[in-house]
């Protein structure tokens, strides 16, 4: 059964059950089915067919979900992009994947038409929310399990975004495992916190559609609003929550989550995308009786290992384990010489099995195991403990960012000769700091550099700090000529401390406290 057939099957079984909710906007399974068919007919009228790619540039909405379903019913593949993505990036990715149609809100259509004019002129653009057809006749083109279902673009360490191609079989391997492991049923209500461009959303959407459950979309503007997140959890009666640890920490620290009794409906909390510091895990475990699961896997494999948090984890001083293989995958750690690491040893995590992607769009198909680039330690029972990355890919609030892509964007400013980007801080405090070398005789302002980056980078990949390297100086280098990133991290810490001292020194002096009888001594 393909991904879209999951919802079709649930429509047959549960036509009047809630399928998708986005605030007050809701769709039952019958309504979702009709909306998906309408969208499929509109796309078919534009010539979309089996194997084509359709780019969806939109904020979360029930229309967006119906559009994804409509694309799949034609045997085509969808390519989701955040509504916040800059138009230049949308045009670039539309050209990269050879999209045959771009779907967006009407307010964005003029911008995308202008951006794709030229080499990609004539690309049809479709208003996502328009209902120009009332044809709801069922559409379900025959599609093989190994055909492309969707492409998720990730930040590339080489400076170019990479399109991860996922087949129906790849996605179903994880979804089927999750449905069984989490015992998802028609009564469940799954929260969708992650953006639809993030692989965490696959469990939220298709875990619900596979079982006749409902998925509740959390608007992007609320994703980092702690009080609203907590209210959403309670008001929507969420039974299964899945997000990056940063969101949960935000809810605990600033949203008052721990100040009230855990909702009785909540029975599973999954987290993934970044290490969850143990203090937060302990607080969460003490607050709720729900199952706590740490899910691990890069976009190229979705989830390939998992670990259910238990008593022994809470005695650790490190984040929970990433656990053992799941989703039908085989997972192991390799030493630098290519041999398999044993208990107590470290190595790069390697994945083989049904969740491993088809490959990157425009590149050779993925053949054989996938090397994750993540270093793990093998425990005595065969479980894995995450250690860190071996390349210049970092995680900020759960989103994978290739430092190279940010560096290319910053160096693209006409007044910048070179740039290097480093990760500073950790956990909730992780941020990107960019060091830029100006063209001789020029001094680009930090805001100008950041604005330039915003034209091509998604908002989550924008550098938070931009430091201008002094005239005549260069980026620090190691003995082999590479950028000395640890030195840049130290330099960032020094610069931040110096700025804080200057602010303190320039602050107006506080009025002295009044002396006896109100006199100032």
N, C-alpha and C positions, 0 to 999 in steps of 0.2 A: 504494500500500500504506500503510495506517495504522500508527500506532506499535505497537499491540498485535499487528498481523499480522506484524510483524518477528519477534517471539518465536514466534508460531504457525508461521511458515515455518521457523524454525531448529529447532523441535521435530520437524517432518517430516524435516528433513535430518540432524539430530544429536540424536536423542532421548536418548542416554545420555551426552552430553557435559555437563560441568559448566556450569551457567548462572549461579548466584549462590552466593556463599559469604559467610557472616557468622560468622567464627571457625570453630568446629567444625560449625556449622549450615550445611548445603549443600543445594542443589537442582539436579538435572539438568534439562535442558530438558523432559523428560517430566513430572518431578515439579512443575516450575514451571507447566506447562500444566494439570495436574490441580488444583493449588492455586488457580490463577487461576479456573478453571471453578467450583470449589466456592464461592469467594468471590462470583463473579457470581451464582450461584443464591441465595445467602443475601441478597444485595442485592435481587435481583429479587423475592424473597418479601416484602421490605419496601416494594415498589412503585417501586424505582429503575428509571428507564427513560432513553431517549434524551434527551440534552440536560440531564439533571439534574446537580447538583453534589453530590459526596460529599467531606466533609472528613475527612482522615486525620491524626489527632493522635497521633504515635507516635515512638519512637526507631527508628533504623535496624534492620531485621531482614529476613530472607527473607519473613516474613509481610507486611511492609509492601510489599515489591516485588510479591508475589502479589496483594495488595489493589489496588495501582495497576493491574495488568494486568486484574484482574477488573472494576474500574470501567469501563475503556476498552472491554471486550468487550460491555458493555451499551449502548454508545453514549453513556455519561455522561462527565463530566469529574471528575478528582480535584483536590483542593485540599490539598496537603501542608502540615503545620505541625510544627515541631520539638517533640519531646517535652518540651523545657524551656520552651515557651511558657506564660505564665501563663494560667490558666483563663479570666480575664476577657477576655483577648485572643482566645482560642479562641471564646468565646461571641459576641464582637463580630463576628469574621470569619465565623462560621457564619451569623449574621443578615445580614451585608452581602452575601454571595454567594448567599443563599437556599438553603443546603445542605439537602438532604432527609434526610440521614443523617450522623451523626458516628461515626466509627470510632476506637476507642482501646483501649489495654490495659485490662483489667478494673479495675486499681487506679485508673484515672482516670475511670471511667464515672460514679461517684456525684458527683464534683466537676462534671463537665460537665452532668449532669442538673440539678443544683441551679443551675448558672450560667445555663442556658437557660430555666429555669422563668419563667413570666410571658408576655411577648409572644411568645416562641418556644416555648411549652410544647407538649409532645407530639412534639417532634423525636426520632425514633428514634435510639438510641445502640447501637452494635454492638461487641461484644467482638472485637477484631482477631484474637486468638489462639485463639478458640473454634472448634471444628470440629463444628458442630451438624448439618451435612449431609455425606453421603458421595457426593452426586451430582456426578460429574465429566463429565457429558455436555457436549460442546463447546458453548460460547456464543460467538457472533461476530455481533452485530447489524450490519447494514449501516450504515456511517458514511461521510459524505463527507469528503474531504480538508480541506475548508474549515470543518469543524465543530470546536467547542471540544474540546481534549484535556485541558488542565490550566490552573489559575490559580495563579500565583506572586505572593504579596503582597510588595510592596516598601515600604520606609519612605518616606513622603510628605513632601516639603519643606513642604507646607501644614499638616502636623500630623495628617493622616489617612492610614492605610495605603492603598495603591492595588493593586488586583488586576489583574495583567497577564495578559490572556487570550491563550493560545497555541493555535493550531489544529494539527491533524496536519500540514498542509502547512508551516506555519511551522517546526515542529521538524524535520521530515524534510529540509527544505532544508539545514539545518546538518549534521544527522547524515549525510546522503548525501555532502556535501562532505568531512566529516571522515573517513569511512570510506575515501574515495578518496585523500585527501591523506596520511593516516597509514598507508594500506595495511593496514587492520585485517583480520585473518583469524581463522579458527577456533582457531588456536593461541595467540592473544593472551590476556593476562590483564590486565584494566584495573583500576586502583585507583580506588575511590570514596572520596575524602577529603572532598569537599564535602557539606554537609547536603543532604537531598533537597528542601529548600525553596529551594535555590540553583541557578541555571541551569547551573552547571558540571556538575552531576550528570547532565544530559541526555546529554552525550557518553559518560560512563561507562556508563550503563545501556543506552541505545539503540544506541550504537556497538557494544557487545557483542552485543545481541540481533539486530542487523542482520546479523551475520556468524557467529553460532554461537560467539563467544568467551565468556569468563567475566568477570564483574564481581565484585570483592572489596570488600565493604563494610567501611569502617573506622569503628568505633564512635565516637560523639561524644566520649566521655570520653578517647579516645586522640588526638583531632585536634590537641591542643596538647601532647602528651607526646612530646618529641623522640626519646628513645631507643626508645620503642615504635614510632614512625613508621618509624625506620630499620630496626628488626627486621622490621616488617611488609613493607617493600619487599623485603627479602632472602628472608624465609621464604615469602612468597606467590609468589615468582618473577614479580613484576610486570614486564610488558613496556611498558606505557603508563601513565605517571603524569601526573595533571592536578590542579593545586591552585593556590591563591593563592601568590604569592611568599613571603609571611610564613611559610608552612608549610615551604617549602624552606630558608629562612634559619634557621628554628628547628632543622631537622635538621642543617644545616651547623655552626651555632654551638654547639649544646648537645646534639646527638644523636650526634656522632662520625661523621657521614656521610663527611666527607672523610678520615677516618683509615683507611679501608679501601678496598680495590679496588672499583671500581664493578661491580655485578652484570652478568654477561655478558648476561643476559636483557633488561635494560633497553635499549630502543631508541628511545623517544620520551619526552621530558619537555615537557609543555605547562604554561604558567602564564598566569593571567589574573586580573582583578579589581582590580589595583592596580599601580602602577609597580614594576618590579624594579630596585633600585639596581645600578649596573653592577659594583660590586665583587663582589656575590653572583653575578652572571651569569658573570663571569670565573672565579670559583672553581668554579662548576658546570661550565663548559665545559672547564676543565683536568682535572676529575675524571672525566668520562664522555665516551664517544664517541657517546652518544645524540643524536638530533636535538633541538634546543631551539627551541620555538615559542612566541612571544608572541601570545596570542589576545585580541582586544578586542571588546567589545560590551556595551551595557547589557542588562538583563533583557528590555527591550522588543524587542530584536533578536537575542538570544542572541549569537552570534559573527558579526560582519559584516566584520572585517578581521583579517589575520594577518601575522606576520613571522617568518621563520626566522632565528634568530640566526646570524651568520657573523663572519668575521674583522674587517670594518670596524666592527662594533658594539662590539667589545672595546676599540677605541681611543677610543671616545666617553667623555665624562664624564657623560653623561645615560643614563637607562634606555633599553632597546632601543626601536626604533620600534614603532608599532602596525601599520605596514605598509600593505597594499593590500586592496582589497575581496575578499571570498570568499563562499561560500554562495549564489552567484547574485545577490548584491546589487550595487547601484550606490551609491557613496559619494563625497561631495564636501564641501568646506568653503565656508561662506558668510560673507561679510563682514557687518557690521552693517546695511549698506544692501540686503542681499539678493542681491548679485551674488556670483558664484563666485570664491573666492580663488585666486590663481595661485601659482606657485613662489616660495618665500620669504615668502609672506604667511600671516597667521593668520586663522582663522575658526571658526565653529561647525560641527562635523561633522554631516552630514545623511545619512540612510540611506533608500534606496528599494529595495524588492525583496521576495522571498518570505519572508524571515525576520521582517519587520516585523509586530509583533503585530496581533491583531484589534482591540485597543483595551483600555481599562480597564473592568473590570466596573462596570456601572451608569452608564457614560458613553457618549457618542456613539462609534460605531465609528471606528477610525483610518482616515482617508482621506488618501491622499497620503503624502509622505515623512515620516519621523520625525526630529525635531530632538533630538539627544542631550543638549544642554547642555554638551558637552565641547568645549573649545577646542583646536585642533590647528594645527600649522604644516605647510604643503605643501612638500615637497622637490622638487628638480628632476626626479626620475624619477616623480613622482606619488604617492609614498608619504607617509604621515602620521606626524608626530612629536607625541606627546601633550604638551599644555602645562598644562592644568588645567580646572577647572570654572568655569562662569559663574553658578552659583546656590549655594544653601546646602546642597547635597548633598555628603556627604563619604564617604570610604572608610576603614574601620577594619578591619584584617586581612582585607581583601578584601570585606567586607560593606558594601553601600550603606546609608547612614543619612541620613535627612532630619533636619536639625537642628531643624526646626519640630516634628516629631513628638515629639522628646525634650523640647523646650521646653513643649509642651502638656501632656505627662505631668507634668513637674516643677511647672508652674504649677497643676496640678490638686490639689496638696496644700492642705488647708484653711488652712494657715498661710502660704502663699506667695501673694504678690500678682502677681509677674511673674518671668519667668525667661528667661535667654539661655544658649545652649550654643555652645561653640566647639571646634574641633579644635586640639589642641596636640601638638607633636612630629610626627614623620613616620616612614614605613616601619614597622618593627617596634615603634617607640616611640610610634606615634600613639595618642592617647587623647582622650576627651571630657571637657571641663570645663564644669560648669554653675554659673552665677552666679544666685542666687535672691534676690529682694527680698521680705523678710518682710512679712506684714500688720502694720500698726502695733501695737506692744505685744506682739508675739509673736516667738519665736526658734526656728523649726523646726531640729532637729538634722540634720546631714548624713545620718546613717543612716536617719532617719525619711523624709527626702525620697527617698533611694535606694530604700527599701523600697516607698514609694508608687509610684515609677516601675516597680518590678519587677512590680507588679500588672497593668500594661498593656503593657509593652514586652518584646520578646524580650531574652534575656540579653546578646546582643552589642551592643545599643543602649543599655545602661545607662551613665550617666555615671560615669567613674572618679574624678573629683574634683568636690566640691560646695563652692562658696564662698558664704558668707552675706554679702550686701551690708550694710554698716553701717546702723544705724537712721538714718532721715532722709536717706539717700542714694538715688540712683537708678542705673540702668544708664547707662554713658556713651553719648552720642548724637553722631552726625555733624551737620553743619549742616542737613541735610535731615530730621533727626529720627529717622533709623534708628539701630538699635543699632550702636555702634562696635565691631565685632568685633576688629579689630587691637588696639584699646586693651585689650580683655578678655584677649587672648592675652598681652599685655605684663604685665597685672596678675596673671595666673596665674603667670607666670614669677617675678614679684617675691614673691608669696605663698609659692610653693614654696621659694624661696631663704631667706625669712625663717623659715619653719618649720624648715628644715634648720639654720639658725644657732642657733635656740632649742634644738633637740635637742642640738646640739654643746655649747652652753653649759651645759646641764643634765646632761650626761653626767658620771659620776664621774671624777675625775682618776685617771690611771694611776699605779700605784706607781712611784716613781723607781727607776732601775736601781741595783743594788747596786754599791758602790764596791770598792776594793781589799780583799781578804781578806773579801769578803762584807759589808762595812760599807756602810750607806746614807749617802751624803754629805749 
